[in-house]
Amino acid sequence: MAIGDDAAAAGYPIVPNTGEEGKVRYGAREINRTRDFVAQVKALILATWPVNRGGTGATTKSGARTNLGFTSGTSVPSNSTGDNGDIFFKTT
Protein backbone atom coordinates (compact mmCIF):
# COMPACT_ATOMS: atom_id res chain seq x y z
CA MET A 1 0.00 0.00 0.00
CA ALA A 2 1.12 3.51 -0.72
CA ILE A 3 1.60 6.10 2.00
CA GLY A 4 -1.77 7.75 2.67
CA ASP A 5 -3.96 4.87 1.45
CA ASP A 6 -5.16 3.83 4.93
CA ALA A 7 -5.82 7.44 5.88
CA ALA A 8 -7.79 8.11 2.70
CA ALA A 9 -9.83 4.93 3.19
CA ALA A 10 -10.71 6.10 6.72
CA GLY A 11 -11.82 9.49 5.40
CA TYR A 12 -8.87 11.56 6.58
CA PRO A 13 -7.67 14.34 4.28
CA ILE A 14 -4.36 13.64 2.57
CA VAL A 15 -1.66 16.31 2.31
CA PRO A 16 -0.66 16.64 -1.35
CA ASN A 17 2.97 16.04 -2.18
CA THR A 18 3.32 19.43 -3.90
CA GLY A 19 4.28 22.92 -2.90
CA GLU A 20 7.40 24.79 -2.00
CA GLU A 21 10.51 22.62 -1.88
CA GLY A 22 11.53 21.57 1.60
CA LYS A 23 8.27 22.56 3.26
CA VAL A 24 4.99 20.88 2.38
CA ARG A 25 6.43 18.57 -0.25
CA TYR A 26 8.86 16.72 2.00
CA GLY A 27 6.66 16.93 5.08
CA ALA A 28 3.59 15.55 3.32
CA ARG A 29 4.95 12.01 3.32
CA GLU A 30 5.42 12.03 7.10
CA ILE A 31 2.10 13.72 7.78
CA ASN A 32 0.29 11.17 5.62
CA ARG A 33 2.25 8.32 7.23
CA THR A 34 1.09 9.58 10.65
CA ARG A 35 -2.51 9.72 9.43
CA ASP A 36 -2.15 6.15 8.15
CA PHE A 37 -1.03 5.09 11.63
CA VAL A 38 -4.00 6.84 13.28
CA ALA A 39 -6.39 5.16 10.84
CA GLN A 40 -4.85 1.74 11.52
CA VAL A 41 -5.07 2.15 15.31
CA LYS A 42 -8.62 3.49 15.11
CA ALA A 43 -9.65 0.37 13.19
CA LEU A 44 -8.46 -1.77 16.11
CA ILE A 45 -10.59 0.02 18.71
CA LEU A 46 -13.93 -1.60 19.45
CA ALA A 47 -17.01 0.53 18.89
CA THR A 48 -18.81 -1.18 21.76
CA TRP A 49 -16.86 -2.27 24.82
CA PRO A 50 -18.11 -5.25 26.85
CA VAL A 51 -18.87 -4.73 30.54
CA ASN A 52 -15.92 -6.89 31.60
CA ARG A 53 -13.62 -4.48 29.72
CA GLY A 54 -15.01 -1.29 31.27
CA GLY A 55 -17.82 -0.57 28.83
CA THR A 56 -21.55 -1.14 28.85
CA GLY A 57 -21.75 -3.64 26.00
CA ALA A 58 -24.48 -1.55 24.37
CA THR A 59 -24.93 1.18 21.81
CA THR A 60 -28.09 2.70 23.32
CA LYS A 61 -28.91 4.22 26.69
CA SER A 62 -31.58 1.65 27.45
CA GLY A 63 -29.25 -1.21 26.48
CA ALA A 64 -26.51 0.18 28.70
CA ARG A 65 -28.90 0.48 31.66
CA THR A 66 -30.06 -3.10 31.18
CA ASN A 67 -26.52 -4.49 30.85
CA LEU A 68 -25.43 -2.64 34.00
CA GLY A 69 -28.44 -3.83 35.99
CA PHE A 70 -30.37 -0.54 36.24
CA THR A 71 -34.07 -1.19 35.89
CA SER A 72 -35.64 1.97 37.37
CA GLY A 73 -37.87 4.48 35.59
CA THR A 74 -37.07 6.19 32.33
CA SER A 75 -38.65 9.63 32.73
CA VAL A 76 -36.54 12.72 33.27
CA PRO A 77 -36.96 14.54 36.60
CA SER A 78 -38.73 17.87 36.06
CA ASN A 79 -35.84 19.90 37.50
CA SER A 80 -33.12 18.39 35.29
CA THR A 81 -31.60 19.20 31.93
CA GLY A 82 -31.16 15.56 30.90
CA ASP A 83 -32.84 13.39 28.31
CA ASN A 84 -35.10 10.40 28.67
CA GLY A 85 -32.84 7.44 29.27
CA ASP A 86 -30.23 9.31 31.33
CA ILE A 87 -29.50 7.99 34.82
CA PHE A 88 -30.07 10.35 37.73
CA PHE A 89 -28.98 9.94 41.33
CA LYS A 90 -30.99 11.54 44.08
CA THR A 91 -28.98 13.03 46.91
CA THR A 92 -30.50 13.95 50.26
C-alpha positions as CSV (number, residue, x, y, z in Angstrom):
1,M,0.0,0.0,0.0
2,A,1.1,3.5,-0.7
3,I,1.6,6.1,2.0
4,G,-1.8,7.7,2.7
5,D,-4.0,4.9,1.5
6,D,-5.2,3.8,4.9
7,A,-5.8,7.4,5.9
8,A,-7.8,8.1,2.7
9,A,-9.8,4.9,3.2
10,A,-10.7,6.1,6.7
11,G,-11.8,9.5,5.4
12,Y,-8.9,11.6,6.6
13,P,-7.7,14.3,4.3
14,I,-4.4,13.6,2.6
15,V,-1.7,16.3,2.3
16,P,-0.7,16.6,-1.4
17,N,3.0,16.0,-2.2
18,T,3.3,19.4,-3.9
19,G,4.3,22.9,-2.9
20,E,7.4,24.8,-2.0
21,E,10.5,22.6,-1.9
22,G,11.5,21.6,1.6
23,K,8.3,22.6,3.3
24,V,5.0,20.9,2.4
25,R,6.4,18.6,-0.2
26,Y,8.9,16.7,2.0
27,G,6.7,16.9,5.1
28,A,3.6,15.6,3.3
29,R,5.0,12.0,3.3
30,E,5.4,12.0,7.1
31,I,2.1,13.7,7.8
32,N,0.3,11.2,5.6
33,R,2.2,8.3,7.2
34,T,1.1,9.6,10.6
35,R,-2.5,9.7,9.4
36,D,-2.1,6.1,8.2
37,F,-1.0,5.1,11.6
38,V,-4.0,6.8,13.3
39,A,-6.4,5.2,10.8
40,Q,-4.8,1.7,11.5
41,V,-5.1,2.1,15.3
42,K,-8.6,3.5,15.1
43,A,-9.7,0.4,13.2
44,L,-8.5,-1.8,16.1
45,I,-10.6,0.0,18.7
46,L,-13.9,-1.6,19.4
47,A,-17.0,0.5,18.9
48,T,-18.8,-1.2,21.8
49,W,-16.9,-2.3,24.8
50,P,-18.1,-5.3,26.8
51,V,-18.9,-4.7,30.5
52,N,-15.9,-6.9,31.6
53,R,-13.6,-4.5,29.7
54,G,-15.0,-1.3,31.3
55,G,-17.8,-0.6,28.8
56,T,-21.6,-1.1,28.8
57,G,-21.8,-3.6,26.0
58,A,-24.5,-1.6,24.4
59,T,-24.9,1.2,21.8
60,T,-28.1,2.7,23.3
61,K,-28.9,4.2,26.7
62,S,-31.6,1.6,27.4
63,G,-29.3,-1.2,26.5
64,A,-26.5,0.2,28.7
65,R,-28.9,0.5,31.7
66,T,-30.1,-3.1,31.2
67,N,-26.5,-4.5,30.9
68,L,-25.4,-2.6,34.0
69,G,-28.4,-3.8,36.0
70,F,-30.4,-0.5,36.2
71,T,-34.1,-1.2,35.9
72,S,-35.6,2.0,37.4
73,G,-37.9,4.5,35.6
74,T,-37.1,6.2,32.3
75,S,-38.7,9.6,32.7
76,V,-36.5,12.7,33.3
77,P,-37.0,14.5,36.6
78,S,-38.7,17.9,36.1
79,N,-35.8,19.9,37.5
80,S,-33.1,18.4,35.3
81,T,-31.6,19.2,31.9
82,G,-31.2,15.6,30.9
83,D,-32.8,13.4,28.3
84,N,-35.1,10.4,28.7
85,G,-32.8,7.4,29.3
86,D,-30.2,9.3,31.3
87,I,-29.5,8.0,34.8
88,F,-30.1,10.4,37.7
89,F,-29.0,9.9,41.3
90,K,-31.0,11.5,44.1
91,T,-29.0,13.0,46.9
92,T,-30.5,14.0,50.3
